[in-house]
Amino acid sequence: MHPKALLDACAELVGQVLKLDHPADAVVSRYFREHRSLGPRERATLAETAYAVLRRKLLYDHFAPSGTGPRERRMAILGFAGPRDFLKSALSDAERRWLDQCDAVVPADLLERHRHNLPEWLVASLKAQVGAEFMALAESLNRPAPLDLRVNTLQARREDVARELAQAGIASEPTPWSPWGLRLADKPALTKLDAFTRGAIEVQDEGSQLLCAMVDARRGEMVVDFCAGAGGKTLALGAAMRNTGRLYAFDVSAHRLDALKPRLARSGLSNVHPAAIAHERDERIKRLAGKIDRVIVDAPCSGLGTLRRNPDLKWRQSPQAVQEMTAKQMAILSSAARLLKPGGRLVYATCSLVREENEAIAEAFSAQQPGFEVLPAVQALAPLKLADAAQLCSGDHLRLWPHRHETDGFFAAAWVRS
């Protein structure tokens, strides 16, 4: 595609995502459906430009008024994800001079808000939690996330899959903590690989893999993934159970569970039972009360731990939305707890960075449910035999931060029913 045409397309897409009326990934997908002639390179440039603008929106809003032309074009120029000489060939002389001036600005000379690119309400929450590490966290949130895979140990060994990927020209390295994970240096098209089509690999962030490790699902048990979604954790739990026992995948969205079906078919698992439920008090839940060995509640949340992948969330979420979410989280956790039999393990997890959705929910649950004893995260992770498991924890909880652990931001608390 000619540089000017590609920049025009980037400006058009940037204008659409900046409306913030729909999730950015949905807007990008719709744009690609409407422009099917775009090749893989053009799609990659378009998507990364749109996400770059969302990541550094405050900074680009600061620079944009000094330029000329439509705002979405100025923002697209600032966030353009292709080579600089390619971009400059699409610019006027005035635009090139303006871009050079923007590039010459020293980050240290910027206001803090133009360096962290986060809404102030979230800044206050994060500073209260990580203190002097705040800018390191903010910078990590403004970088794209790596691509992690989970090796399906029912079908392959991690080292064998790594060799297979290398033969296909794809570099990978073992994830630092998860024994099933591989981290890729690039983001290749995985769906054409034999390892993918036969179900030997699934895309799953290492942090999400560690949440499954907290459950420690075992052979022959009855296990529930209470908010299964598209089933990433369900598949990991089924593999941990060695395709034995019974694994229920519950979700209120039949549409999300539909996305599990092809993944389930590839995985080779036969112990998974997906079921759409009306709400957390559904009759199916009542029939299983007191019968389940392990339950994970990967609760609906703000998703702020995934800002590296979904930078629009920091502009689309609000303190009010988080507050509304916490009531739902508490209701779901309380209902899921009824499933456990004595000695059963309950895990509550989110991909959120804010305390209200994490420690506050865990503390409230412990106060309301004296029949559940807190299981320290270090103890829950003991089967992994990690020498540095304490680095993954804050007090009794699993607490993963992008700048410390190179994972998405995750929280998990665990209890055992007495």
C-alpha positions as CSV (number, residue, x, y, z in Angstrom):
1,M,0.0,0.0,0.0
2,H,1.2,3.5,-0.8
3,P,2.5,5.4,2.3
4,K,-0.1,8.1,1.9
5,A,-3.0,5.6,1.5
6,L,-1.8,3.7,4.6
7,L,-1.6,6.8,6.7
8,D,-5.0,7.9,5.6
9,A,-6.4,4.5,6.6
10,C,-4.6,4.7,10.0
11,A,-6.1,8.2,10.6
12,E,-9.6,6.8,9.7
13,L,-9.2,3.9,12.2
14,V,-7.7,6.1,14.9
15,G,-10.7,8.4,14.6
16,Q,-13.0,5.4,15.1
17,V,-11.2,4.0,18.2
18,L,-11.0,7.4,19.8
19,K,-14.7,7.7,20.0
20,L,-14.4,5.1,22.8
21,D,-18.0,3.9,22.3
22,H,-17.0,0.3,21.7
23,P,-14.0,-1.9,22.7
24,A,-11.0,-1.1,20.6
25,D,-10.5,-4.7,19.5
26,A,-14.1,-4.8,18.2
27,V,-13.6,-1.6,16.3
28,V,-10.4,-2.8,14.7
29,S,-12.0,-6.2,13.7
30,R,-15.0,-4.4,12.2
31,Y,-12.6,-2.1,10.2
32,F,-10.8,-5.1,8.8
33,R,-14.0,-6.8,7.8
34,E,-15.0,-3.7,5.9
35,H,-11.6,-3.5,4.2
36,R,-10.8,-7.1,3.3
37,S,-8.2,-6.1,0.7
38,L,-5.8,-5.1,3.4
39,G,-2.7,-7.4,3.7
40,P,-1.2,-8.8,6.9
41,R,1.4,-6.0,7.1
42,E,-1.1,-3.3,6.6
43,R,-3.4,-4.8,9.2
44,A,-0.5,-5.0,11.7
45,T,0.5,-1.4,11.1
46,L,-3.1,-0.2,11.4
47,A,-3.8,-2.1,14.6
48,E,-0.6,-1.2,16.3
49,T,-1.0,2.5,15.3
50,A,-4.5,2.6,16.8
51,Y,-3.3,0.9,20.1
52,A,-0.2,3.2,20.3
53,V,-2.5,6.2,20.2
54,L,-4.7,4.7,22.9
55,R,-1.7,3.9,25.1
56,R,-0.2,7.4,24.9
57,K,-3.3,9.4,24.4
58,L,-2.5,12.1,26.9
59,L,0.9,12.7,25.4
60,Y,-0.4,12.9,21.9
61,D,-3.2,15.2,22.9
62,H,-0.5,17.4,24.3
63,F,1.5,17.4,21.0
64,A,-1.4,17.4,18.6
65,P,-2.6,21.1,18.9
66,S,0.8,22.3,17.5
67,G,0.3,20.4,14.3
68,T,-2.0,21.0,11.3
69,G,-4.7,19.0,9.7
70,P,-7.5,16.8,11.2
71,R,-6.9,15.7,14.8
72,E,-7.1,12.0,13.9
73,R,-4.4,12.4,11.3
74,R,-2.1,14.2,13.7
75,M,-2.7,11.4,16.3
76,A,-2.0,8.7,13.7
77,I,1.2,10.4,12.7
78,L,2.4,10.5,16.3
79,G,1.5,6.9,16.9
80,F,2.4,5.4,13.5
81,A,3.7,1.9,13.9
82,G,5.8,1.6,10.7
83,P,9.3,2.8,9.8
84,R,9.9,6.5,10.2
85,D,11.2,7.0,6.7
86,F,8.1,5.3,5.3
87,L,5.9,7.6,7.4
88,K,7.8,10.7,6.4
89,S,7.3,10.0,2.7
90,A,3.6,10.4,3.3
91,L,3.9,13.8,5.1
92,S,4.0,17.4,3.9
93,D,7.1,19.5,4.7
94,A,5.2,21.2,7.5
95,E,4.2,17.8,9.0
96,R,7.7,16.5,8.8
97,R,9.1,19.5,10.7
98,W,6.3,19.2,13.3
99,L,7.0,15.5,13.8
100,D,10.8,16.2,14.2
101,Q,10.0,18.8,16.9
102,C,7.8,16.3,18.7
103,D,10.4,13.6,18.5
104,A,13.0,16.0,19.9
105,V,11.1,16.5,23.2
106,V,13.0,14.9,26.1
107,P,10.6,12.7,28.2
108,A,12.1,14.1,31.4
109,D,10.9,17.5,30.4
110,L,7.3,16.4,30.2
111,L,4.7,16.7,32.9
112,E,4.1,13.4,34.8
113,R,0.6,12.9,33.2
114,H,2.2,13.1,29.8
115,R,4.6,10.4,30.8
116,H,2.3,8.0,32.5
117,N,-0.7,8.4,30.2
118,L,-3.2,7.2,32.8
119,P,-6.4,8.7,34.2
120,E,-5.9,10.4,37.5
121,W,-8.3,8.2,39.5
122,L,-6.2,5.2,38.5
123,V,-3.0,6.9,39.2
124,A,-4.0,7.5,42.8
125,S,-4.9,3.9,43.2
126,L,-1.7,2.5,41.7
127,K,0.6,4.9,43.6
128,A,-1.0,3.9,46.9
129,Q,-0.2,0.3,46.1
130,V,3.3,0.3,44.4
131,G,4.7,3.7,45.6
132,A,8.1,4.4,44.1
133,E,7.5,1.7,41.4
134,F,4.6,3.7,39.9
135,M,6.5,5.1,36.8
136,A,8.0,1.7,36.1
137,L,4.5,0.2,36.2
138,A,3.1,2.9,34.0
139,E,5.8,2.5,31.4
140,S,5.2,-1.3,31.4
141,L,1.5,-0.7,30.8
142,N,2.3,1.4,27.8
143,R,4.3,-1.3,26.1
144,P,2.7,-4.1,24.0
145,A,2.4,-7.4,25.9
146,P,4.5,-10.4,24.8
147,L,2.7,-13.5,23.3
148,D,2.6,-16.4,25.7
149,L,1.5,-19.9,24.9
150,R,0.5,-22.8,27.1
151,V,1.6,-26.2,26.0
152,N,-1.1,-28.8,26.2
153,T,0.7,-31.5,28.2
154,L,-1.8,-34.1,27.2
155,Q,-0.4,-33.9,23.7
156,A,3.2,-32.6,23.9
157,R,6.1,-31.6,26.1
158,R,7.2,-28.0,26.3
159,E,10.7,-28.6,25.1
160,D,9.4,-30.6,22.1
161,V,7.0,-27.8,21.1
162,A,9.8,-25.2,21.5
163,R,11.9,-27.2,19.0
164,E,8.9,-27.6,16.6
165,L,8.4,-23.8,16.7
166,A,12.1,-23.2,16.1
167,Q,12.0,-25.4,13.0
168,A,9.1,-23.2,11.8
169,G,11.3,-20.1,12.4
170,I,9.6,-19.0,15.6
171,A,11.8,-18.2,18.5
172,S,10.5,-18.9,22.0
173,E,11.7,-19.3,25.6
174,P,10.2,-21.0,28.6
175,T,8.1,-18.7,30.8
176,P,9.9,-18.0,34.1
177,W,7.3,-19.5,36.5
178,S,4.7,-21.5,34.6
179,P,6.0,-25.0,33.7
180,W,3.6,-25.1,30.7
181,G,4.4,-21.8,29.1
182,L,6.4,-20.5,26.2
183,R,7.0,-16.8,25.5
184,L,7.4,-15.8,21.8
185,A,9.8,-13.1,20.6
186,D,7.3,-12.1,17.9
187,K,3.6,-12.5,17.1
188,P,3.4,-14.9,14.2
189,A,0.3,-16.4,12.6
190,L,-0.2,-19.4,14.9
191,T,-3.4,-20.8,13.4
192,K,-1.5,-22.2,10.4
193,L,0.9,-24.2,12.6
194,D,0.4,-27.9,13.0
195,A,1.1,-27.5,16.8
196,F,-2.0,-25.2,16.9
197,T,-4.3,-27.2,14.7
198,R,-3.7,-30.4,16.6
199,G,-4.2,-28.7,20.0
200,A,-0.7,-28.8,21.3
201,I,-0.7,-25.1,22.1
202,E,-3.1,-22.4,23.2
203,V,-2.5,-18.7,23.6
204,Q,-2.6,-17.9,27.3
205,D,-0.7,-15.3,29.4
206,E,1.6,-16.8,31.9
207,G,-0.3,-15.0,34.7
208,S,-3.5,-16.8,33.7
209,Q,-1.6,-20.1,33.7
210,L,-0.5,-19.4,37.3
211,L,-4.2,-18.8,38.3
212,C,-4.8,-22.4,37.1
213,A,-1.9,-23.6,39.2
214,M,-3.5,-22.0,42.3
215,V,-6.5,-24.3,41.7
216,D,-4.3,-27.4,41.7
217,A,-7.0,-29.5,40.0
218,R,-6.2,-33.2,40.2
219,R,-7.1,-36.5,38.6
220,G,-10.6,-37.8,39.2
221,E,-11.9,-34.6,40.9
222,M,-15.0,-32.6,40.3
223,V,-14.0,-29.1,39.3
224,V,-15.9,-26.0,38.3
225,D,-14.7,-23.0,36.2
226,F,-17.5,-20.7,37.4
227,C,-16.9,-17.9,34.9
228,A,-15.4,-19.9,32.0
229,G,-15.8,-17.4,29.2
230,A,-14.0,-18.7,26.1
231,G,-12.4,-21.4,28.2
232,G,-8.7,-20.7,28.4
233,K,-8.5,-21.7,32.0
234,T,-10.9,-24.5,31.5
235,L,-8.6,-26.2,29.0
236,A,-5.6,-25.7,31.3
237,L,-7.6,-27.3,34.2
238,G,-8.7,-30.2,32.1
239,A,-5.1,-30.9,31.1
240,A,-4.0,-30.8,34.8
241,M,-6.7,-33.3,35.6
242,R,-5.2,-35.6,32.9
243,N,-8.6,-35.7,31.2
244,T,-10.2,-37.5,34.2
245,G,-12.9,-36.6,36.6
246,R,-15.6,-34.0,35.6
247,L,-14.9,-30.4,34.8
248,Y,-17.9,-28.0,34.5
249,A,-17.4,-24.8,32.5
250,F,-20.2,-22.3,33.5
251,D,-20.9,-18.9,32.1
252,V,-23.9,-16.6,31.7
253,S,-22.9,-16.1,28.0
254,A,-23.7,-18.9,25.7
255,H,-21.9,-16.9,23.0
256,R,-18.7,-16.9,24.9
257,L,-19.0,-20.7,25.6
258,D,-19.5,-21.2,21.9
259,A,-15.9,-20.0,21.4
260,L,-14.8,-22.9,23.6
261,K,-16.1,-25.6,21.3
262,P,-13.4,-25.5,18.6
263,R,-10.7,-25.1,21.2
264,L,-12.1,-28.1,23.2
265,A,-12.2,-30.2,20.0
266,R,-8.5,-29.5,19.4
267,S,-7.5,-30.1,22.9
268,G,-8.5,-33.8,23.1
269,L,-10.3,-33.3,26.4
270,S,-13.4,-35.3,27.0
271,N,-14.0,-34.5,30.7
272,V,-15.3,-30.9,30.1
273,H,-19.0,-30.1,30.3
274,P,-19.8,-26.5,29.2
275,A,-23.1,-25.1,30.4
276,A,-24.7,-21.7,30.0
277,I,-26.4,-20.5,33.2
278,A,-28.9,-17.8,33.7
279,H,-27.2,-16.3,36.8
280,E,-25.1,-17.2,39.8
281,R,-28.1,-18.8,41.5
282,D,-29.1,-21.0,38.6
283,E,-30.7,-24.4,39.4
284,R,-27.7,-26.2,37.9
285,I,-25.6,-24.6,40.6
286,K,-27.9,-25.6,43.4
287,R,-27.9,-29.2,42.3
288,L,-24.1,-29.3,42.7
289,A,-24.0,-27.6,46.1
290,G,-21.6,-29.3,48.5
291,K,-20.2,-31.8,45.8
292,I,-17.3,-30.0,44.2
293,D,-13.6,-30.4,45.0
294,R,-12.3,-27.2,43.3
295,V,-13.9,-24.0,42.1
296,I,-12.2,-21.1,40.4
297,V,-14.1,-17.8,40.1
298,D,-12.4,-15.7,37.4
299,A,-14.8,-12.9,38.1
300,P,-16.0,-10.3,35.7
301,C,-13.9,-7.2,36.4
302,S,-12.6,-3.9,35.1
303,G,-9.9,-5.7,33.1
304,L,-7.3,-3.0,34.1
305,G,-4.6,-5.6,34.4
306,T,-4.8,-6.1,30.6
307,L,-4.0,-2.5,29.6
308,R,-1.0,-3.7,27.6
309,R,-3.4,-5.5,25.3
310,N,-6.5,-3.4,25.8
311,P,-5.3,0.2,26.3
312,D,-8.8,1.6,25.6
313,L,-10.0,0.3,29.0
314,K,-8.2,3.0,30.9
315,W,-10.3,5.6,29.1
316,R,-13.5,3.6,29.1
317,Q,-13.5,2.5,32.8
318,S,-14.3,4.7,35.8
319,P,-14.5,4.6,39.6
320,Q,-18.2,4.3,39.3
321,A,-18.0,1.3,37.0
322,V,-15.5,-0.4,39.3
323,Q,-17.8,0.2,42.3
324,E,-20.7,-1.4,40.4
325,M,-18.6,-4.4,39.5
326,T,-17.6,-5.1,43.1
327,A,-21.2,-5.9,44.0
328,K,-21.5,-8.4,41.2
329,Q,-18.1,-10.0,42.1
330,M,-19.2,-10.5,45.7
331,A,-22.5,-12.1,44.7
332,I,-20.8,-14.5,42.3
333,L,-18.1,-15.5,44.8
334,S,-20.6,-16.1,47.5
335,S,-22.8,-18.3,45.2
336,A,-19.8,-20.2,43.9
337,A,-18.6,-21.0,47.5
338,R,-21.8,-23.1,48.1
339,L,-20.5,-25.6,45.5
340,L,-17.5,-26.7,47.7
341,K,-17.6,-29.8,49.8
342,P,-15.6,-29.9,53.1
343,G,-11.9,-29.7,52.3
344,G,-12.6,-28.2,48.8
345,R,-10.6,-25.3,47.5
346,L,-12.1,-22.0,46.3
347,V,-10.0,-19.6,44.2
348,Y,-11.2,-16.0,43.4
349,A,-9.3,-14.2,40.6
350,T,-9.4,-11.0,38.6
351,C,-7.3,-9.4,35.9
352,S,-7.6,-6.1,37.7
353,L,-5.0,-3.7,39.3
354,V,-7.3,-2.0,41.8
355,R,-7.6,-3.0,45.4
356,E,-11.4,-2.6,45.4
357,E,-11.8,-5.6,43.1
358,N,-9.1,-7.7,44.7
359,E,-8.0,-7.6,48.4
360,A,-11.2,-5.8,49.4
361,I,-13.4,-8.6,48.0
362,A,-11.2,-11.3,49.5
363,E,-11.3,-9.6,52.9
364,A,-15.1,-9.1,52.8
365,F,-15.6,-12.7,51.8
366,S,-13.4,-14.0,54.7
367,A,-15.4,-11.8,57.1
368,Q,-18.7,-13.1,55.9
369,Q,-17.8,-16.8,55.4
370,P,-16.2,-18.1,58.7
371,G,-16.4,-21.6,57.3
372,F,-13.6,-20.8,54.8
373,E,-10.0,-20.7,55.9
374,V,-7.5,-18.6,53.9
375,L,-5.0,-20.7,51.9
376,P,-1.8,-18.7,51.4
377,A,-0.8,-18.3,47.8
378,V,2.7,-19.6,48.4
379,Q,1.2,-22.8,49.8
380,A,-1.3,-23.1,46.9
381,L,1.6,-22.8,44.4
382,A,3.7,-25.3,46.3
383,P,3.2,-28.1,43.7
384,L,5.1,-26.0,41.1
385,K,8.2,-26.2,43.4
386,L,9.2,-22.6,42.6
387,A,12.2,-21.4,44.5
388,D,11.0,-17.8,44.3
389,A,7.2,-18.2,44.7
390,A,7.1,-15.5,47.3
391,Q,8.0,-13.0,44.6
392,L,4.6,-13.7,43.1
393,C,2.7,-13.0,46.3
394,S,1.6,-10.1,48.4
395,G,0.7,-11.4,51.9
396,D,-1.6,-14.4,51.4
397,H,-2.5,-13.5,47.9
398,L,-1.1,-14.0,44.4
399,R,-0.4,-10.5,43.0
400,L,1.1,-10.2,39.6
401,W,2.3,-6.9,38.1
402,P,3.4,-6.3,34.5
403,H,6.5,-4.3,35.5
404,R,7.7,-7.0,38.0
405,H,6.6,-10.3,36.4
406,E,6.1,-9.5,32.7
407,T,2.5,-10.9,32.9
408,D,-0.8,-9.1,32.8
409,G,-1.9,-7.7,36.1
410,F,-3.6,-10.6,38.1
411,F,-4.9,-11.2,41.6
412,A,-5.9,-14.4,43.2
413,A,-7.1,-15.4,46.7
414,A,-7.7,-19.0,47.8
415,W,-9.6,-20.6,50.7
416,V,-10.3,-24.2,51.9
417,R,-13.8,-25.0,53.2
418,S,-13.7,-26.4,56.7
